[in-house]
Amino acid sequence: MPIQHRFKKPIVSSTVIPFLGPRMFSIEKAAKYICVSVDVMRDMVRERKIPYVPNGRRYTLDRLDLDRWIEKTKEGISVAA
């Protein structure tokens, strides 16, 4: 029997948060998503601290990359659920 059938709840990866909104964000929406200012988000893109997708003269950011960045930059002790 596959492991997924042994549990009542589906197995969800801890690094990807289920989200029913759009996958790609503008700089402004990405800044709001990770709770930083637009200027800080622009600096992060300019310094290549976070992955982005060039779209003409604008940049878009993938929500999954933002989630990975959040998980990577967390500090402290994590507790398994």
C-alpha positions, -999 to +999 in steps of 0.1 A: +000+000+000+015+034-010+024+057+019-002+083+009-030+059+015-019+053+051-026+088+062-060+105+063-046+139+054-027+144+022+011+149+026+020+186+019+055+198+015+065+222+043+083+245+019+054+252-004+023+269+012-010+261-006-021+294-021-050+299-045-039+333-059-017+340-089+017+324-092+036+353-106+038+387-088+049+422-097+076+438-075+048+456-056+027+425-049+058+404-041+069+430-015+035+428+001+036+390+000+068+388+020+061+420+041+089+442+029+089+477+013+089+480-025+124+496-023+137+467-003+123+443-029+138+462-057+172+462-039+169+424-035+162+419-072+190+443-082+215+425-059+202+391-072+193+380-037+161+366-049+152+349-083+132+370-108+119+367-143+126+396-167+095+407-185+105+435-209+115+464-187+097+449-157+104+420-134+081+394-121+087+371-092+075+335-088+056+328-056+073+295-052+107+312-053+095+336-027+084+307-005+117+290-009+136+322-001+115+325+031+123+290+041+160+294+033+163+327+053+145+315+084+164+316+116+159+299+149+148+264+158+121+248+136+096+225+152+083+196+132+045+195+131 
